[in-house]
Amino acid sequence: MARLPAGLAEIRSLTASGLDLIVQMPLLSEAIHRAFPSFSLSMIRVDEGFAPREHYSEHFDEWSHRLFAESGHLFAAAGNDPAAFGRLLRNRRPVGSLLRTSPEYLAGGTYQHLFQRNGIHHCLDVAVRSANGPLGILGVFREQDAPPFTTEDVARMSLVYDDIVHAFEARQLVGPFDEIESAVLVVDGRGAIEWASPTARMWLVEAAIAEERTLVADRAQLPAAAAELARLLRSGPSAEATPTLLLPVAGGRLRLRAYGLAAAANALGESAKVAIQLSFEASRLLRIERALACLQIPPRLREVALWLYRGEDAKARLGVTQETFKSYRKELYPRYRARRRRVRLEVSNVEGLRQRLDQAASTSRLDLERQRPRPAIVPPSGG
């Protein structure tokens, strides 16, 4: 695999982690911003019709988040808008189709109704697709007064394009996860929220992880999940006594469990009430990634440490020879190090490494403020 500059190597290290893309966005977005200085970013997973399924957006206002949740399909249509998802994902160039702010771009619905109101003018766009079809859109944004992106930026982003495709295809919610906090909702049979505990009311806007904050889920996603749980509960006994769903969110996952507020689950009707327990679970692997960066471990050695922590064949995962893997291990384990070689982690075996990383993860923090909704920069035209 070609050697990359440090900024791009960090992107490659994170995209190779196997974590669900939404979960790892707090760190991946930081790496992208360092490699391509910018103020905002959006990652959108799409379905086969180019409509958004999930999204992570930074510095977007609440109206824009609601637009994605309720009417995101409007951005899928090709039409005459160069920034429409269908147009981008059909374009022969996977990176940089919107590099120039053409009159068509400025007049298009995406710019008029989404970009402009959120202070976005310049866009380094990545249309992510594989042999199986469209996967999503990654947009890196600058303000109007900032320098535009260049063809050099396009060339550098193209170096990690295959890695970004790999990350978009990683759908696994890889553990372990640490439960941080829980809350309770009461919904009707259609998933409409009828009551929420004080913590749950806060979670309808954001979830708290000590000093960290993140959106729980799109407004349309949470009721849909609650409705599905209510349906599972009405369907009667199953192999899983408590119907459960897992939703990926930035920094971790949301676990939803359903409990019928009736004498018997199979007696629930369409209007019966269902209690939903919400549990926010932070990704320990993501916090370990943060801790390793704070310890100034280079990106490639972070990959080695994570695969060793997960108990997998690190050499096979990294695609390196035995000699190369041994050289990496010398960097991590002081008992193998050559004289004068810097000690990276004060451990001598895998078990010690796991304990050291668990300890480091327990105190690491993720900056999730960027994706909180904020007041609009430009009000929507027409109200």
Sequence and secondary structure as in RCSB ss.txt:
>XXXX:A:sequence
MARLPAGLAEIRSLTASGLDLIVQMPLLSEAIHRAFPSFSLSMIRVDEGFAPREHYSEHFDEWSHRLFAESGHLF
AAAGNDPAAFGRLLRNRRPVGSLLRTSPEYLAGGTYQHLFQRNGIHHCLDVAVRSANGPLGILGVFREQDAPPFT
TEDVARMSLVYDDIVHAFEARQLVGPFDEIESAVLVVDGRGAIEWASPTARMWLVEAAIAEERTLVADRAQLPAA
AAELARLLRSGPSAEATPTLLLPVAGGRLRLRAYGLAAAANALGESAKVAIQLSFEASRLLRIERALACLQIPPR
LREVALWLYRGEDAKARLGVTQETFKSYRKELYPRYRARRRRVRLEVSNVEGLRQRLDQAASTSRLDLERQRPRP
AIVPPSGG
>XXXX:A:secstr
     HHHHHHHHHHTS   HHHHHHHHHHHHHHHS  SEEEEEEE TTS EEEEEESS BHHHHHHHHHHGGGG
T  TT TTSHHHHHHSS SB TTSS  HHHHHSHHIIIIIGGGT  EEEEEEEEETTEEEEEEEEEE TTS    
HHHHHHHHHTHHHHHHHHH     S EEEEEEEEEEE TT  EEEE HHHHHHTT EEETTEEE  S TTHHHHH
HHHHHHHHHT   SSSS EEEEEETTEEEEEEEEESSS GGG  TT  EEEEEEEEEEHHHHHHHHHHHTT  HH
HHHHHHHHHTTS HHHHHT  HHHHHHHHHHH GGG  TT    SS SSHHHHHHHHHHHHHH     GGGS B 
 SS  TT 
